[in-house]
């Protein structure tokens, strides 16, 4: 392929490359190589016989080519030719090359730079590029030179700012006379423009006999021919041209190109990093995405051009794979890679946004190639490789790309030596400054050899150039890295083994020191007394535990040696102690032993758990290791009646046991722990209670989440003790089976699939209406992590090391997750029976988890949020009284947690103090919002008499849904607390603020026409329902207070506002019910609609009676359909729970008679039906319907339920 050109010439090339760093490129223009004195002028030894300059403006940079015939007019041979450039112009020149035009295939002439000495005060500001001919030119001899170079940054847009769809024009200023250090006899300049639209250009007068000047042919302009034999060298004639340029001016301020060679992987990895900008005309106005979408349609069809960068096309070598495109944000998916193993591959890149004038975009691309396509091993010298890679790749655009700074790095394998390089092919090559260093990365020993090339003023014409690198890479150098890695790993293992072999234990040394202590059946009794001591037959572990060792002996229980099996155990009354070693005989429970199946009772007994088989069978009570069934192959130790120890077979079933009746070993162990002041003083069979697998928690710590360990089971042989102050006896094998470990805890947690499914329902249908979780994004991230842990079986392992408050915090989060899943199930599409059963299951699991988290003793944010969700679930299950009672407990929990304190977590020294305070305030106001809603329904006052802080509002002008709900809660609370205040002006102002609150909300909340998503619609309806209910209820409260003052005019105004609020509430509920079933699932929404319908029945008049009755009929139809779909035997619907309300509502909105269409046609279309009369309502009934307290007590309370309504099972209990 590419290396085919280097077949036989590679060895010759190596011989020619005598230096470590060869450079056949253009000169580096960063610093002059020759300093010139002040007032320097090149010697006038040359004469330009004929000069033709061609300026190409088809791309975004200027490309000039000068063909000139130079004649040596001196008497001596000359070999240096000076090309002048202004001081500031040379910094923008790149790719300067000089060749012999008659020998175009020959080598380029050597070029050096010459500039003024800056130390001199009278230094000239003219710079020169000195061309050195390979052979001097004889006197009168001539030479035809081709001088080519490109100029960056010479084009400027005019006007500098345009509209998005306006044309772009560029200007280029130059001299009609070509700047030269020598006399020029004849010259002319040709311009090749990118477009024929040239509105302005400079015309000359008196420079040529032909007219006009310049001569134009399409998009080509020609200035001259000029006879300049008498014109002084260096004379200029400024001209300019302005033309249309329909493409972007792409400038790359920095390009970093890295190529990494891997011999072990056989791979050539390439990565390029771009800092790109568009130097075209800026936008005169704001960018319009709509206008761009319209333009883009015509651009793709080829009917329109744009000055913005839309895409980049990067041609790659055949066989390129693993292409990627990333920017500062991350991976950019708007790219397409067309791989081809034979022809040129293509990588099409689309930036995240169109690049207009003045806009920047930085990105990186990379790909891999097979190393054999670029690398070849030479036969001689040995272990020598030749690498040929492109100097420049990247985007290939018709308008061209300018690179102000170019950095190219080639990373050779570690241990490469004798590195040489050369540039071949291409035109317009930049001047490369090469440097060889070491690049160290991970797992390197010496560092990789790095060739670093830097250049300035590079254009994409250098794409055809190749850099050929030769280096020596021996086999020993190739093995250095793997051998070093293997040696390092072996060294780590050796050191780890040596450290692990060190004996650092204290107990073993102490055991050797006490090995001389005699061992007998009374060896424990002799401890501290100097010899054997007779004990009473009834003395057991508890009596031994109460004894204290003598001061003369100071040993821990761990220092004792386990007695041999042949030795007799302690005296009678001492139960069999738990050994740290697994017994040799059978360790199955009685149930598994009879079934002859494998059992893990012994492994789970330390955690107070039944075996797995008994748990699956639902018989954890019958799982015990104290069963009297025979144990084959096990030499059991039994306690005789008179303290005699027998090692015979198990006793008869008729023989009563002298040990504690119906008491397991764990019961005795807990009793001993409760009676013992220090665990290390109670030794049994050479072991202390402190050596158990699970440590006994401290009963004084209220945050230990192990009730069976905090309050150990009482043994009949233990002395009387006082229970813990919060000890509540729990049912057997309920939640005390999984405390202290994660085995049973996992049974209460939701499955990972159902967690994702129902959490998504909660996020869609519940959270937008009642945002109890303060940071849903963080919570959702934690849910995703939970799902991954459960699916990967990591959850049990993560919970194992947790203890104390760390475990309590995790369990409280699990309770919140379970409550969230329960809320999601309640709003799912499951059948009513399945939905109700699954909701109850998750509610009970959440309550069990809350108990484990000590939610009443030490509440936290998660437990309070979980309680709020469970309260809302009880409310939606037609149990608002239970929800109201629960909210009272939640209020005390919130006070105990300090949520109502504004300074919580506000210490700036604490990490995340402001964020914590904001979460606390949102959760506190979520509680207040929920309690305020129920207080308005019940007509009761708040448990919190005063609220001093303001709700957490994000923006006062564009309120979100949660902001509006908090502000409505704030407006409603004073009206509830101060209903009997003589001056009602403040409450009326609050009522007006609540009435017009939606005008300050987001557009999607203020007007239904602005709703774009489902969530927007749900939030709009929910806000209108809540706002209308609060306005109506506040108006009713103020009407009741106004009656005591006798202000009739103000009462009518309040009745009108009450009617408007109730109408908005009922209309929004009916619309929301037709849109989604969420409305009827929320008890609060359904109750507010019923209360609003009753209030409208009390305030109806002939003008709006028809509309009100129509809405009331739709409301009744909705409840009928709901009861048909969700009628359960243990939980009937609304007509059974609130029969008086439904009956009254039917009376207020009687069904309309069906009219006959034919009869109506006969009577004529002009005849209008008579309006229905307003139902007669007594004043007493009217007052009941407009008084929230009386309305609840007489129509909605539990006492008004039908006789067939069953007793509800409240799953939420402290």
Beta strands, then each sheet from edge to edge (+ up, - down):
strand 1: 34-36
strand 2: 46-57
strand 3: 62-72
strand 4: 78-86
strand 5: 93-100
strand 6: 110-116
strand 7: 126-137
strand 8: 142-151
strand 9: 156-157
strand 10: 161-162
strand 11: 169-175
strand 12: 183-193
strand 13: 200-201
strand 14: 215-217
strand 15: 220-227
strand 16: 238-244
strand 17: 250-262
strand 18: 267-278
strand 19: 282-283
strand 20: 312-316
strand 21: 321-327
strand 22: 335-338
strand 23: 345-349
strand 24: 360-370
strand 25: 375-378
strand 26: 384-390
strand 27: 401-414
strand 28: 417-424
strand 29: 433-439
strand 30: 448-459
strand 31: 466-472
strand 32: 638-639
strand 33: 645-646
strand 34: 683-684
strand 35: 687-688
sheet 1: 1+ 6+ 7- 4+
sheet 2: 5+ 8- 3+ 2- 12- 15+ 14-
sheet 3: 9+ 11- 16+ 13-
sheet 4: 10+ 19+
sheet 5: 21+ 24- 18+ 17- 27- 30+ 29-
sheet 6: 20+ 23- 22+
sheet 7: 25+ 26- 31+ 28-
sheet 8: 32+ 33-
sheet 9: 34+ 35-
end
